[in-house]
Amino acid sequence: MTVPEPHEWVDAPDPATQQAIDEAIEDLTAGRSVICTSDAAFDALLHELSTAPQSKAS
């Protein structure tokens, strides 16, 4: 059995989910909480955060 690479099985988020991701990243950057209103939005947020550049704490 061949396991696909992540980029082969993860779809791009729909525009509404992408907007939620963008807003959530802004909230996280500002130190605010993030609320996901659906499993799909939460999954998309996790994916986006896992691929976003990380700043190193000093």
SVG drawing of the C-alpha trace seen along z (x, -y; Angstrom):
<svg xmlns="http://www.w3.org/2000/svg" viewBox="-20 -42 36 44">
<polyline fill="none" stroke="black" stroke-width="0.4" points="0.0,0.0 1.3,-3.4 0.6,-6.3 0.1,-9.6 2.1,-12.7 0.2,-15.3 0.0,-17.7 -1.8,-14.9 -4.7,-14.5 -5.2,-18.0 -7.5,-20.2 -7.2,-23.9 -9.8,-25.6 -12.8,-27.2 -12.9,-31.1 -14.9,-31.3 -12.6,-28.9 -9.5,-30.7 -10.9,-34.0 -11.5,-32.3 -7.9,-31.1 -6.5,-34.5 -8.6,-36.1 -7.5,-33.4 -3.9,-33.9 -4.3,-37.7 -6.0,-36.9 -3.3,-34.5 -0.6,-37.1 -2.4,-39.7 -2.7,-37.2 -6.4,-36.7 -8.4,-33.5 -9.5,-31.6 -13.0,-30.0 -13.7,-27.6 -17.3,-27.2 -16.9,-23.8 -14.7,-20.8 -13.6,-21.9 -12.6,-25.3 -10.7,-23.8 -8.9,-21.3 -8.1,-24.1 -6.7,-26.2 -4.5,-23.4 -3.2,-22.9 -2.5,-26.6 -0.8,-26.9 1.4,-23.8 2.6,-25.4 2.9,-29.0 6.4,-30.3 7.1,-30.3 8.7,-33.1 11.3,-32.1 10.8,-33.4 13.8,-35.1"/>
</svg>
